[in-house]
Amino acid sequence: MFDLSGATSVSETMRRHAREIGDRPALAIVGTPVDRATAQWLTYAQLDQAARVFAQELRRACPIGSRVLLLHPTSAEFVAGFLGCLYAGMVAVPSSMPGRYRQDQRRVLAIAEDAEVGCALITPDEWDEVTTWVEQEGFTMPVLALRVDLTRHADDLDVFPADLQTLAVLQYTSGSTNDPKGNMVTHGNLLANAASMATAFPARDGRMYGGWLPNYHDMGLMGIILTPLLAGYGTALMRSCSSASGSQCMVAFGLCICWMAILAGILLHTPAAVPGVLIGAVMPLSFGSNVFASADSMPGWVQAWVNINPVTLMTEVNRALLLGEGDVTGPLLGGLAWMAGFVAVFFPLSMRAYRRRLGR
C-alpha cells in the first residue's frame, strides 16, 4: 500500500503512480469470468494516458469548474472519464443511465438540474439513448461520446493543480424515497477514505480489489474503484451481465424463502416481532454455511449440515458462475430442491393463515 498521508490530491496521486508504478495493472474490466482473455486491462500509465485524453476533450467542451454528468455502464471509459474530470479541474457527477422507465429518467433529471451540469460524458454505445433523453428534457448541454483509445496522447495537458479542499465529485443518494440529495466530496475526502479503507482491508502482494457494484454507487465508486487505485493495488470490475445468472439464482432463492416471512407477518401480532423471529430462523442458515469459512475447517458433525445447507448450495452456484470454476449442476439441483420445499411448506401455510385472518 502506498502512503497517502502526504498526498495533496487524487490527480497528483494518480500521476505519481503513472510515473512510479506505470507498468502495474490498474484496472481490469471483466466481461466473462469463464474466459479471462476477454478482460480489458489497463496499467497505471495507460489509465493516466486515457484520463489525460479525456481531460483534454472536456476542456474543449466546458470551462474549468464545470460539473460533468457521467453516464456510463461499468467500463474503462467511466474510470478514465472520472479521472479526466479531476485532471481537467472539473467536478464529476456520476449517475445511473436514464433508462426506459420514467422513474429512472426522473432521477437522472433531478441530478442534472440540481448539479447544474455543464456537459455529459458517455461512451459511443450510449449515444442514442442519452441524446434522445437530452432532447426530450430540453437540455442544451454538449454530450461527449469518448472511448479509451491508447493510440491517442495528450502529453501537453496541464493537469489542474487541485488541493485537498478542491471539490472533486458530487455524490448523489439513490432518490428512492425522495429527490436525490447531493454530497460535496473533496479530493481530501477521497484520499482520507481511501487511506482508511486500504488500511482496514489491505490486499496481499499481487492481488487486486474487485467487485460489481454500480460505479455511481458510493461503495462502488469510493470503495471498489478509487480506494484500490489510490492505494496502488488496482481493481477488477465486473460488468453486470457477468453476475446476472448468479444474481437471478439468489433472487429466486430469496423469493422462495420470503413465504416464511409472509407467514410470520400474518401470525405475529406486532410488526416489531417479525424481524426477531426471522433472524432466529435465518441465523442457522447463514452462519451454518460455508459463506464465512470453508466447511473443511469445521467439526465433522457440523459439516454434515453445512454441506446440505441451502445457503451453502446457492453460494457454491454463485462462486462457480462468477469464477468459472467448480460444479454448478449439483449445488443448483440441491438449491432448487430446497426452494421447492420452502414453497411447498410455507405457501399453503401462509394462504391458510391469511384466509383464517380474513374470517375473523
C-alpha positions in Angstrom: 0.0 0.0 0.0 1.2 3.5 -0.9 1.4 6.1 1.9 -1.4 8.5 1.1 -0.8 10.7 4.2 1.2 13.3 2.3 -0.9 13.3 -0.9 -2.3 16.6 -2.0 -5.0 15.5 -4.5 -6.4 12.5 -6.3 -5.0 13.6 -9.6 -1.5 14.2 -8.2 -1.6 10.7 -6.6 -2.6 9.0 -9.9 0.1 11.0 -11.8 2.7 9.8 -9.3 1.5 6.2 -9.7 1.8 6.6 -13.5 5.5 7.6 -13.1 6.5 5.2 -10.3 4.4 2.0 -11.0 3.3 2.7 -14.5 3.6 -0.9 -15.6 1.5 -2.3 -12.8 -2.1 -3.3 -13.6 -4.5 -0.6 -12.5 -7.8 -1.7 -14.0 -9.4 -4.8 -15.4 -12.9 -4.8 -16.9 -14.2 -8.4 -16.8 -16.9 -9.5 -19.2 -16.9 -13.2 -18.8 -15.2 -14.7 -15.8 -15.0 -18.1 -17.6 -12.7 -16.6 -20.2 -10.1 -14.4 -18.7 -8.7 -13.5 -22.1 -11.8 -11.3 -22.7 -10.9 -8.9 -19.9 -9.8 -5.4 -20.8 -6.6 -4.4 -18.9 -5.1 -1.0 -18.3 -1.8 -0.3 -16.4 -1.4 2.8 -14.3 0.4 4.5 -17.2 -2.3 3.6 -19.7 -5.1 4.8 -17.4 -3.3 8.1 -16.9 -2.8 8.4 -20.6 -6.5 7.8 -21.2 -7.5 10.2 -18.4 -5.4 13.0 -20.0 -7.0 12.5 -23.3 -10.5 12.7 -21.7 -9.5 15.8 -19.8 -8.3 17.4 -23.0 -11.6 16.8 -24.7 -13.5 18.0 -21.7 -11.6 21.3 -21.6 -12.5 21.9 -25.3 -16.2 21.5 -24.4 -16.5 23.1 -21.0 -14.8 25.7 -18.8 -12.8 24.7 -15.8 -15.0 24.2 -12.7 -17.9 22.7 -14.8 -19.9 19.8 -13.4 -19.8 16.8 -15.7 -22.6 14.2 -15.7 -21.1 10.7 -16.1 -23.5 8.3 -17.7 -21.6 5.0 -18.2 -22.1 1.4 -17.6 -19.2 -0.4 -15.8 -16.3 0.3 -18.2 -12.8 1.6 -18.5 -14.4 4.8 -20.0 -16.1 5.5 -16.7 -12.8 5.3 -14.7 -10.9 7.3 -17.3 -13.8 9.8 -17.5 -13.9 10.3 -13.7 -10.2 10.9 -13.5 -10.3 13.0 -16.6 -12.8 15.3 -14.8 -10.3 15.8 -12.0 -7.4 16.2 -14.3 -9.3 18.9 -16.2 -10.3 20.7 -13.0 -14.0 19.8 -13.3 -16.4 18.1 -10.9 -17.6 14.6 -11.6 -21.3 13.8 -11.2 -21.8 10.0 -11.5 -25.3 8.8 -12.3 -27.2 5.8 -13.4 -28.4 5.7 -17.0 -31.7 7.4 -17.8 -33.1 4.1 -18.9 -36.6 3.5 -20.4 -38.5 3.8 -17.1 -39.9 7.1 -16.1 -38.7 6.9 -12.5 -35.1 6.3 -13.7 -35.3 9.2 -16.0 -36.7 11.5 -13.3 -33.8 10.6 -11.0 -31.2 11.5 -13.6 -33.1 14.7 -14.5 -33.2 15.7 -10.8 -29.4 15.1 -10.5 -28.6 17.0 -13.7 -30.7 20.0 -12.6 -29.5 20.1 -9.0 -25.8 19.8 -10.0 -26.3 22.3 -12.9 -24.2 20.1 -15.1 -22.3 21.8 -18.0 -21.9 18.7 -20.2 -22.4 14.9 -20.2 -19.8 12.3 -20.8 -20.8 8.9 -22.3 -19.4 6.1 -24.4 -20.5 5.8 -28.1 -22.6 2.8 -27.2 -24.9 5.0 -25.2 -25.2 7.8 -27.7 -28.7 7.1 -29.0 -30.2 6.6 -25.5 -28.6 9.6 -23.9 -29.1 12.1 -26.8 -32.8 11.1 -27.0 -33.2 11.7 -23.3 -31.3 15.1 -23.5 -33.6 16.2 -26.3 -36.7 15.1 -24.5 -35.8 17.1 -21.4 -34.8 20.2 -23.3 -31.1 20.2 -22.3 -28.7 22.2 -24.5 -25.5 20.9 -22.9 -22.9 19.2 -25.0 -22.7 15.4 -24.9 -19.2 13.9 -25.4 -19.0 10.3 -26.5 -15.5 9.1 -25.8 -13.8 5.7 -25.9 -10.5 4.7 -24.4 -8.0 4.8 -27.3 -4.4 4.1 -26.4 -3.2 5.4 -29.7 -4.1 8.9 -28.6 -1.9 11.1 -26.3 -2.3 14.4 -24.5 1.1 14.8 -23.1 0.9 18.6 -23.3 -2.1 18.8 -21.0 -1.6 20.9 -17.9 -3.3 18.9 -15.1 -5.4 21.1 -12.9 -3.5 21.9 -9.6 -6.1 20.6 -7.2 -5.5 20.6 -3.4 -7.2 18.8 -0.5 -10.1 21.4 -0.4 -10.9 21.2 -4.1 -14.3 19.8 -4.9 -13.9 16.5 -6.8 -17.3 14.8 -7.0 -21.0 15.4 -6.3 -22.2 12.0 -5.0 -26.0 11.7 -5.0 -28.3 9.5 -3.0 -30.5 6.9 -4.7 -33.6 9.1 -4.7 -35.8 6.0 -3.9 -37.7 7.8 -1.2 -37.3 11.4 -2.2 -35.4 13.6 -4.7 -31.7 12.6 -4.9 -29.5 14.6 -2.4 -26.0 15.6 -3.5 -23.0 15.4 -1.2 -19.9 17.6 -1.9 -16.8 15.4 -1.8 -13.4 16.9 -2.0 -10.0 15.5 -3.0 -9.1 15.4 0.7 -12.2 13.4 1.5 -11.5 10.8 -1.2 -7.9 10.4 -0.1 -8.8 10.1 3.6 -11.4 7.5 2.8 -9.0 5.5 0.6 -6.3 5.6 3.2 -8.8 4.3 5.9 -10.3 1.6 3.7 -6.9 0.4 2.4 -5.6 0.2 6.0 -8.6 -1.8 7.1 -8.7 -4.1 4.0 -5.2 -4.5 2.8 -4.6 -6.5 -0.4 -1.9 -9.2 -0.5 1.0 -8.6 -2.8 -0.1 -9.0 -6.4 -3.8 -9.1 -5.5 -6.3 -6.6 -6.7 -9.7 -5.4 -5.3 -12.7 -6.5 -7.2 -16.5 -6.2 -7.4 -19.5 -5.5 -9.4 -21.3 -2.7 -7.5 -22.6 0.1 -9.8 -19.9 2.7 -10.5 -22.3 5.5 -9.4 -22.9 3.8 -6.0 -20.8 5.3 -3.2 -19.3 1.9 -2.3 -18.8 1.0 -5.9 -17.0 4.3 -6.7 -15.1 5.0 -3.5 -14.7 1.5 -2.2 -14.2 -0.7 -5.2 -12.7 1.8 -7.7 -10.9 4.7 -6.0 -9.5 3.1 -2.9 -7.5 0.3 -4.7 -6.4 2.7 -7.4 -5.1 5.3 -5.0 -3.5 2.6 -2.7 -1.7 1.1 -5.7 -3.5 -2.2 -5.7 -5.6 -1.9 -8.8 -9.1 -3.1 -9.2 -11.1 -5.6 -11.3 -14.7 -4.5 -12.2 -17.2 -7.0 -13.4 -19.9 -5.9 -15.9 -23.4 -6.5 -14.6 -24.1 -9.2 -17.2 -21.3 -11.3 -15.7 -23.0 -11.7 -12.4 -26.6 -11.8 -13.8 -27.0 -15.6 -13.7 -25.8 -15.9 -10.1 -27.9 -12.9 -9.0 -31.0 -14.4 -10.6 -30.5 -17.6 -8.7 -30.2 -15.7 -5.4 -33.3 -13.6 -6.2 -35.2 -16.8 -6.9 -34.0 -18.3 -3.6 -35.0 -15.2 -1.7 -38.4 -15.2 -3.2 -39.0 -18.8 -2.1 -37.8 -18.0 1.5 -40.0 -14.9 1.7 -43.0 -17.1 2.2 -41.6 -17.9 5.6 -41.6 -14.1 6.3 -45.1 -13.8 5.0 -46.4 -16.5 7.3 -44.6 -14.8 10.3 -46.1 -11.5 9.3 -49.6 -12.9 9.3 -49.3 -14.9 12.5 -47.5 -12.5 14.8 -49.4 -9.7 16.4 -46.8 -6.8 16.2 -44.6 -5.8 13.3 -41.6 -5.5 15.7 -41.8 -9.2 16.5 -41.4 -10.3 12.8 -37.6 -9.4 12.4 -36.8 -11.2 15.7 -38.4 -14.4 14.6 -36.9 -14.2 11.1 -33.4 -13.6 12.4 -33.7 -16.7 14.6 -34.8 -18.7 11.6 -32.1 -17.3 9.2 -29.2 -17.4 11.6 -28.7 -21.2 11.3 -28.8 -20.9 7.5 -26.3 -18.0 7.3 -23.8 -19.0 9.9 -24.2 -22.7 9.4 -23.0 -22.3 5.8 -19.6 -22.0 4.0 -20.1 -18.3 3.3 -17.7 -17.2 6.0 -15.5 -20.2 6.4 -14.7 -23.4 4.5 -16.7 -26.5 5.6 -13.4 -28.4 5.9 -12.4 -26.1 8.8 -15.4 -27.1 10.8 -16.1 -30.2 13.1 -17.3 -33.3 11.3 -20.8 -33.1 12.8 -21.2 -29.5 11.6 -20.0 -30.3 8.1 -22.9 -32.7 7.7 -25.3 -29.8 8.0 -23.2 -27.2 6.2 -22.8 -29.4 3.1 -26.6 -29.7 2.6 -27.5 -26.1 3.8 -29.4 -24.2 1.1 -27.2 -21.1 1.6 -24.1 -23.2 1.1 -25.6 -24.7 -2.1 -26.6 -21.3 -3.5 -23.2 -19.9 -2.6 -21.5 -22.7 -4.5 -23.6 -21.9 -7.5 -22.7 -18.2 -7.4 -19.0 -18.9 -6.9 -18.9 -21.4 -9.8 -20.8 -19.0 -12.1 -18.6 -16.0 -11.2 -15.3 -17.7 -11.2 -15.9 -20.1 -14.0 -14.6 -22.9 -11.8 -16.3 -25.8 -9.9 -19.6 -27.7 -10.3 -22.8 -25.8 -10.9 -25.2 -28.7 -11.6 -25.1 -30.5 -8.2 -25.4 -27.4 -6.0 -28.1 -25.9 -8.3 -30.2 -29.1 -8.2 -29.9 -29.2 -4.4 -30.8 -25.5 -4.1 -33.8 -26.0 -6.4 -35.0 -28.8 -4.2 -34.7 -26.6 -1.1 -36.6 -23.8 -2.9 -39.4 -26.2 -3.9 -39.5 -27.4 -0.3 -39.8 -23.9 1.1 -42.7 -23.1 -1.3 -44.4 -26.4 -0.7 -44.4 -25.9 3.0 -44.8 -22.2 3.6 -47.1 -21.2 0.7 -50.1 -23.3 1.7 -49.5 -22.4 5.4 -49.4 -18.7 4.6 -52.6 -18.9 2.4 -54.3 -20.8 5.2 -53.3 -18.3 7.8 -54.4 -15.5 5.6 -57.8 -16.9 5.0 -58.3 -17.5 8.7 -57.3 -13.9 9.5 -59.8 -12.6 6.9 -62.5 -14.7 8.5 -62.1 -13.1 11.9 
